[in-house]
């Protein structure tokens, strides 16, 4: 196995999952804990329209589905609509629809199949039993297929009968015990078939801790005195369909980027969607790092290089591009504890800012050592190298930020917070 393939496998080993423990809930909210766990490659196929590489940290949530309840673990993805589960009759670790008396396959002549799937990238079809058949396409040209179905999904004491999802039974591989710990994907965008829309909560929040691997997911109102006020940025609203604009994504207004105290000199036109919809800025929990369109990435890269000259030692290998899109990497002594002082990078949104500093600006490439130095890469990448026409704000830069997604008022709220302490205050911390 060559070093690149080994690197890919190493990078696939990390994910966040929800511990199996009592869930804190009240009449208007459900609170779930988050924690890290290693999983192997192959367990989470890339959902439609995602980035082309496979190795990323994922956020997962544990819940029960069916009657009697079956425990499942689902990747939390604010960039997708249709939720899906691995369905099988042979594995006790996946969802088995045969064992659920409340499971129902959706007929292809039903309104759900005919009208509510119009935005799917691949049109639904009718199987030999005249049931609605869905095909999910992935960025790496693979696909997964199965039945559009409904069943009872429960989080805490809240249950929603007739929740629509994809029951995927082909097109994926899972051949290890670790793979089976992730059962599917929870679509959390603003589409009518997304999990949050079907559950009926007007908003949800999450908070990811960077160090002690604890965090929290909240469905409902975040009305906690210790949280303090959130800074809100409105979602971009476009009335008519555009070919490259995802209207149900959490798209925000990116107005500028600051490195240290210096604001990058960028024309506003490069930060806004063009007439085709290309260039939107999406907040995506299903992507690890942050990716910027070429001209903006180049400006940020050049300024960060200038401000870290003499502080960080650049890794000079023109053939090495981390994860296919991150070409600014550094050599840091393996035995060094922490990083030298480096400038923060601040993303400026309309009405709110997200400041990325210290460890969140650098990511150590697992297993890669050159002459006693570890290789650490700048955690912003170039969207152009991935072939995507958008800015994507990944969850690595959302660490220790309370992220609220308000569907009712079409906005995203942000507040700096220690997520490990937030978890403890909510009774789900270690």
C-alpha positions as CSV (number, residue, x, y, z in Angstrom):
1,X,0.0,0.0,0.0
2,X,1.5,3.4,-1.0
3,X,1.9,6.3,1.4
4,X,-1.0,8.2,0.0
5,X,-3.5,5.4,0.4
6,X,-2.2,4.8,3.9
7,X,-2.7,8.5,4.6
8,X,-6.3,8.3,3.3
9,X,-7.0,5.4,5.6
10,X,-5.5,7.1,8.6
11,X,-7.5,10.2,8.0
12,X,-10.7,8.2,7.9
13,X,-10.3,7.0,11.4
14,X,-11.8,9.9,13.3
15,X,-15.4,10.7,13.9
16,X,-17.7,12.2,16.5
17,X,-20.5,10.2,17.9
18,X,-23.2,10.4,20.5
19,X,-22.6,8.4,23.6
20,X,-25.3,5.9,24.7
21,X,-26.5,7.5,27.9
22,X,-29.7,9.1,29.2
23,X,-30.8,12.0,27.1
24,X,-31.7,15.3,28.8
25,X,-35.0,16.7,27.5
26,X,-37.9,19.0,28.4
27,X,-41.2,19.9,26.8
28,X,-39.6,22.1,24.1
29,X,-36.1,20.8,23.7
30,X,-34.0,17.7,23.4
31,X,-30.3,17.7,24.4
32,X,-27.8,15.1,23.3
33,X,-24.1,14.6,24.1
34,X,-21.3,14.4,21.4
35,X,-18.0,12.6,21.8
36,X,-15.2,11.3,19.5
37,X,-14.7,7.8,18.4
38,X,-12.5,6.1,15.8
39,X,-14.2,4.4,12.8
40,X,-12.8,2.9,9.7
41,X,-13.2,3.9,6.1
42,X,-16.3,2.9,4.1
43,X,-18.9,3.3,6.7
44,X,-20.1,6.7,5.6
45,X,-20.5,7.1,1.8
46,X,-20.4,10.7,0.7
47,X,-23.9,12.2,0.4
48,X,-24.9,13.9,-2.9
49,X,-23.0,17.1,-3.9
50,X,-20.4,16.7,-1.2
51,X,-16.6,17.2,-1.5
52,X,-14.7,14.7,-3.5
53,X,-12.4,13.4,-0.8
54,X,-13.4,10.9,1.8
55,X,-11.4,11.5,4.9
56,X,-13.1,13.9,7.3
57,X,-14.4,14.1,10.9
58,X,-18.1,13.6,11.1
59,X,-20.7,14.5,13.7
60,X,-23.1,11.7,14.6
61,X,-26.2,11.4,16.7
62,X,-27.7,8.4,18.4
63,X,-31.5,7.7,18.3
64,X,-34.0,4.9,17.9
65,X,-36.1,4.0,14.9
66,X,-39.0,1.6,14.4
67,X,-41.4,-0.5,16.5
68,X,-39.9,-2.0,18.6
69,X,-37.1,0.6,18.7
70,X,-33.8,-0.2,17.1
71,X,-30.7,1.9,18.0
72,X,-29.1,3.7,15.1
73,X,-26.2,6.2,14.7
74,X,-26.6,8.9,12.1
75,X,-24.2,11.5,10.7
76,X,-25.4,15.0,11.3
77,X,-25.3,16.9,8.0
78,X,-26.6,20.4,7.5
79,X,-25.7,20.2,3.8
80,X,-28.1,17.4,2.9
81,X,-31.9,16.9,2.8
82,X,-33.0,13.3,2.7
83,X,-32.0,11.2,5.7
84,X,-31.1,7.6,5.1
85,X,-30.3,4.4,7.0
86,X,-28.3,1.3,6.0
87,X,-31.0,-1.3,5.9
88,X,-30.2,-5.0,6.0
89,X,-31.9,-8.2,7.1
90,X,-28.6,-9.9,8.1
91,X,-26.8,-7.5,10.4
92,X,-27.9,-6.8,13.9
93,X,-26.0,-3.4,13.8
94,X,-27.9,-1.9,10.9
95,X,-31.6,-1.0,10.7
96,X,-33.8,-4.0,9.9
97,X,-37.1,-2.9,8.4
98,X,-38.5,-6.4,8.6
99,X,-38.4,-6.2,12.4
100,X,-40.4,-2.9,12.6
101,X,-44.2,-3.1,12.6
102,X,-44.3,0.7,11.9
103,X,-42.1,0.6,8.8
104,X,-43.8,1.4,5.5
105,X,-42.4,1.7,2.0
106,X,-43.7,4.6,-0.1
107,X,-45.6,3.7,-3.2
108,X,-44.3,5.4,-6.4
109,X,-47.8,6.8,-7.1
110,X,-48.0,8.6,-3.8
111,X,-47.8,12.4,-3.5
112,X,-44.5,12.1,-1.5
113,X,-42.8,10.2,-4.3
114,X,-44.2,12.3,-7.1
115,X,-43.9,15.8,-5.8
116,X,-41.6,16.0,-2.7
117,X,-38.6,14.4,-4.5
118,X,-38.4,16.9,-7.3
119,X,-35.1,18.5,-6.0
120,X,-33.3,15.1,-5.9
121,X,-30.2,15.1,-8.1
122,X,-31.3,11.7,-9.6
123,X,-35.0,11.4,-10.3
124,X,-36.8,8.6,-8.3
125,X,-38.1,5.6,-10.1
126,X,-40.7,2.8,-9.7
127,X,-39.4,-0.6,-8.7
128,X,-41.1,-3.9,-9.8
129,X,-43.4,-3.7,-6.7
130,X,-44.5,-0.2,-7.7
131,X,-42.6,1.3,-4.7
132,X,-40.7,4.5,-4.8
133,X,-37.0,3.8,-5.5
134,X,-34.3,6.4,-4.7
135,X,-30.7,6.6,-5.9
136,X,-28.2,8.7,-4.0
137,X,-25.2,9.8,-6.1
138,X,-21.9,10.6,-4.6
139,X,-19.1,12.9,-5.6
140,X,-16.7,10.0,-6.2
141,X,-19.1,8.6,-8.9
142,X,-20.4,5.8,-6.6
143,X,-24.0,5.5,-5.6
144,X,-26.4,3.9,-3.1
145,X,-29.9,2.8,-3.8
146,X,-33.0,1.7,-1.8
147,X,-36.6,2.4,-1.0
148,X,-38.1,5.7,0.0
149,X,-39.8,4.7,3.3
150,X,-41.3,6.0,6.6
151,X,-41.1,4.9,10.2
152,X,-41.1,6.3,13.7
153,X,-37.9,8.2,14.6
154,X,-37.4,9.0,18.3
155,X,-35.0,11.5,20.0
156,X,-35.4,11.6,23.8
157,X,-39.1,11.4,24.6
158,X,-40.0,13.0,21.2
159,X,-41.2,10.6,18.5
160,X,-42.3,11.4,15.0
161,X,-44.4,8.7,13.2
162,X,-44.2,8.6,9.4
163,X,-40.8,10.2,9.2
164,X,-39.6,9.8,5.6
165,X,-36.1,8.5,4.8
166,X,-34.1,6.4,2.4
167,X,-33.8,2.7,3.3
168,X,-30.5,2.0,1.5
169,X,-29.8,-1.6,0.7
170,X,-27.2,-1.6,-2.0
171,X,-24.2,0.4,-3.3
172,X,-22.2,0.6,-0.1
173,X,-19.6,-1.7,1.6
174,X,-19.2,-2.3,5.3
175,X,-16.9,-5.1,6.4
176,X,-15.7,-4.3,9.8
177,X,-17.2,-4.1,13.3
178,X,-16.4,-0.4,13.5
179,X,-18.2,0.4,10.3
180,X,-21.5,-0.9,11.7
181,X,-21.5,1.8,14.4
182,X,-22.6,4.3,11.9
183,X,-26.0,3.4,10.5
184,X,-26.9,6.4,8.2
185,X,-27.1,10.1,7.6
186,X,-29.4,12.7,9.1
187,X,-30.2,15.4,6.6
188,X,-30.6,18.7,8.4
189,X,-30.9,21.4,5.7
190,X,-34.1,23.5,5.1
191,X,-35.7,21.1,2.7
192,X,-39.2,19.8,3.4
193,X,-37.9,16.2,3.7
194,X,-35.0,17.1,6.0
195,X,-35.1,15.5,9.5
196,X,-35.4,18.9,11.3
197,X,-38.3,20.0,9.1
198,X,-40.1,16.7,9.6
199,X,-39.6,16.7,13.4
200,X,-41.1,20.2,13.6
201,X,-38.5,21.9,15.7
202,X,-38.1,25.6,14.7
203,X,-34.4,25.6,15.4
204,X,-31.5,23.4,16.5
205,X,-28.0,24.1,17.8
206,X,-24.7,22.3,18.3
207,X,-21.4,23.0,20.1
208,X,-18.2,21.1,19.3
209,X,-15.3,21.0,21.7
210,X,-11.9,21.0,20.2
211,X,-9.8,19.4,23.0
212,X,-11.6,17.1,25.4
213,X,-13.8,15.6,22.7
214,X,-17.1,16.5,24.3
215,X,-20.0,18.5,22.8
216,X,-23.7,18.9,22.6
217,X,-26.5,18.8,20.1
218,X,-29.8,20.6,21.0
219,X,-33.2,20.5,19.3
220,X,-35.3,23.5,20.3
221,X,-34.7,26.7,22.1
222,X,-31.3,27.6,23.5
223,X,-32.6,29.8,26.3
224,X,-29.8,29.4,28.8
225,X,-28.7,32.5,30.9
226,X,-25.0,31.4,30.8
227,X,-24.9,31.3,27.0
228,X,-25.3,35.1,26.5
229,X,-26.5,36.8,23.4
230,X,-25.9,35.3,19.9
231,X,-24.8,37.3,16.9
232,X,-27.1,36.5,14.0
233,X,-26.4,36.5,10.3
234,X,-29.3,36.3,7.9
235,X,-29.6,33.5,5.4
236,X,-29.5,34.4,1.7
237,X,-32.9,34.2,0.1
238,X,-33.2,33.6,-3.6
239,X,-36.7,33.3,-5.0
240,X,-36.2,31.7,-8.4
241,X,-34.1,28.5,-9.0
242,X,-30.6,29.0,-10.3
243,X,-28.5,26.1,-11.7
244,X,-25.6,26.3,-9.2
245,X,-27.4,27.6,-6.1
246,X,-28.7,25.3,-3.3
247,X,-31.8,27.1,-2.1
248,X,-32.3,24.8,1.0
249,X,-28.7,25.1,2.2
250,X,-27.7,27.4,5.1
251,X,-26.3,30.1,2.9
252,X,-24.9,33.2,4.6
253,X,-23.4,36.5,3.4
254,X,-19.6,36.4,3.5
255,X,-18.5,40.0,3.5
256,X,-14.8,39.8,4.1
257,X,-11.8,38.1,5.7
258,X,-9.3,39.5,8.2
259,X,-5.8,38.1,8.9
260,X,-4.7,39.4,12.3
261,X,-5.7,43.1,12.1
262,X,-5.4,43.3,8.3
263,X,-8.6,43.1,6.1
264,X,-8.0,41.4,2.8
265,X,-8.6,43.7,-0.1
266,X,-11.3,41.8,-2.0
267,X,-13.9,43.1,-4.4
268,X,-17.4,42.3,-3.0
269,X,-18.3,40.7,-6.3
270,X,-16.0,37.7,-5.6
271,X,-17.8,37.0,-2.3
272,X,-21.3,36.9,-3.7
273,X,-23.1,34.4,-5.9
274,X,-23.1,35.2,-9.6
275,X,-26.0,35.1,-12.0
276,X,-25.9,31.3,-12.1
277,X,-25.9,30.9,-8.3
278,X,-22.2,29.9,-8.2
279,X,-20.3,31.3,-5.2
280,X,-22.7,30.8,-2.3
281,X,-21.3,30.5,1.2
282,X,-22.7,27.4,3.0
283,X,-22.4,26.4,6.6
284,X,-22.0,22.7,6.4
285,X,-21.6,20.3,9.4
286,X,-20.9,17.5,6.9
287,X,-17.6,18.9,5.8
288,X,-14.5,19.1,8.1
289,X,-12.5,22.1,6.8
290,X,-13.3,25.4,5.2
291,X,-12.9,25.9,1.4
292,X,-12.8,29.2,-0.5
293,X,-13.0,30.0,-4.2
294,X,-9.7,30.4,-5.9
295,X,-9.1,34.2,-5.9
296,X,-10.2,34.5,-2.2
297,X,-8.2,31.5,-1.2
298,X,-5.1,32.8,-2.9
299,X,-5.4,36.2,-1.2
300,X,-5.8,34.6,2.2
301,X,-2.9,32.2,1.5
302,X,-0.5,35.0,0.5
303,X,-1.4,37.2,3.5
304,X,-1.1,34.3,6.0
305,X,2.3,33.4,4.4
306,X,3.5,37.0,4.7
307,X,2.4,37.3,8.4
308,X,4.0,34.0,9.4
309,X,7.3,34.4,7.6
310,X,10.1,33.7,10.1
311,X,7.5,32.2,12.5
312,X,6.6,29.0,10.7
313,X,8.7,27.0,8.3
314,X,7.0,26.2,5.0
315,X,7.0,22.6,3.8
316,X,8.5,22.9,0.4
317,X,7.0,20.1,-1.7
318,X,5.0,21.3,-4.7
319,X,3.7,17.8,-5.3
320,X,2.0,17.5,-1.9
321,X,-1.5,18.9,-1.6
322,X,-3.3,17.8,1.6
323,X,-6.8,16.4,0.9
324,X,-6.6,17.5,-2.7
325,X,-7.2,21.2,-1.9
326,X,-4.8,22.4,0.9
327,X,-1.5,23.3,-0.5
328,X,0.0,25.4,2.3
329,X,1.7,23.2,4.8
330,X,4.5,23.7,7.4
331,X,7.2,21.8,9.1
332,X,6.8,21.8,12.9
333,X,9.3,19.9,15.2
334,X,7.6,16.7,16.4
335,X,8.6,17.3,20.0
336,X,7.3,20.9,20.1
337,X,4.3,21.5,22.4
338,X,1.8,23.9,20.8
339,X,2.4,26.4,18.0
340,X,4.2,29.8,18.1
341,X,1.9,32.8,18.1
342,X,0.2,33.1,14.7
343,X,-2.4,35.6,13.5
344,X,-6.1,34.6,13.7
345,X,-8.2,34.4,10.6
346,X,-11.6,36.0,10.9
347,X,-14.5,35.3,8.6
348,X,-16.8,38.3,8.5
349,X,-20.4,37.6,7.9
350,X,-23.3,40.1,7.8
351,X,-24.0,40.8,11.5
352,X,-21.5,38.2,12.9
353,X,-17.9,37.0,12.8
354,X,-16.2,33.7,13.2
355,X,-12.6,33.9,14.4
356,X,-10.3,31.0,13.8
357,X,-7.1,31.0,15.8
358,X,-4.2,28.8,17.2
359,X,-4.7,25.1,16.8
360,X,-7.8,25.4,14.6
361,X,-5.7,27.1,11.9
362,X,-3.3,24.1,11.6
363,X,-4.0,20.4,11.2
364,X,-1.3,17.7,11.7
365,X,-1.1,15.2,8.9
366,X,-1.3,11.8,10.7
367,X,1.8,9.7,10.3
368,X,3.7,12.2,8.2
369,X,7.2,13.1,9.5
370,X,10.0,14.7,7.6
371,X,13.5,14.9,9.2
372,X,12.1,15.1,12.7
373,X,9.3,17.5,11.7
374,X,5.6,16.8,11.7
375,X,3.7,18.2,8.7
376,X,0.9,20.6,9.7
377,X,-1.4,22.1,7.0
378,X,-3.3,25.4,6.9
379,X,-7.0,24.5,7.5
380,X,-8.4,26.5,4.6
381,X,-8.5,25.0,1.2
382,X,-9.1,25.9,-2.4
383,X,-12.6,25.1,-3.7
384,X,-11.4,25.3,-7.3
385,X,-9.1,22.3,-6.8
386,X,-12.1,20.3,-5.7
387,X,-14.2,21.4,-8.6
388,X,-16.9,23.0,-6.4
389,X,-18.4,26.4,-7.1
390,X,-19.0,27.5,-3.5
391,X,-17.5,28.6,-0.3
392,X,-18.0,25.9,2.4
393,X,-17.6,26.7,6.1
394,X,-16.6,23.3,7.7
395,X,-17.2,22.3,11.3
396,X,-13.5,22.3,12.2
397,X,-13.7,26.1,12.3
398,X,-17.0,25.9,14.3
399,X,-15.2,24.4,17.3
400,X,-16.0,26.2,20.6
401,X,-18.7,28.2,18.8
402,X,-22.4,27.8,19.7
403,X,-24.0,27.3,16.3
404,X,-27.8,27.9,16.1
405,X,-29.8,27.2,13.0
406,X,-33.0,29.1,13.1
407,X,-35.4,27.9,10.4
408,X,-38.3,30.1,11.6
409,X,-36.4,33.4,11.2
410,X,-34.0,32.2,8.4
411,X,-30.8,33.0,10.2
412,X,-27.7,31.4,11.8
413,X,-26.6,32.5,15.3
414,X,-23.0,32.3,16.6
415,X,-21.4,32.8,20.0
416,X,-18.0,32.0,21.4
417,X,-18.3,29.5,24.2
418,X,-16.3,26.7,25.9
419,X,-18.2,23.7,24.5
420,X,-16.9,21.3,27.2
421,X,-18.3,23.6,29.9
422,X,-21.6,24.0,28.0
423,X,-21.9,20.2,27.9
424,X,-21.4,20.0,31.6
425,X,-23.9,22.7,32.3
426,X,-26.5,20.9,30.2
427,X,-25.8,17.6,32.0
428,X,-24.3,15.7,29.1
429,X,-20.6,16.4,29.7
430,X,-18.0,14.0,31.1
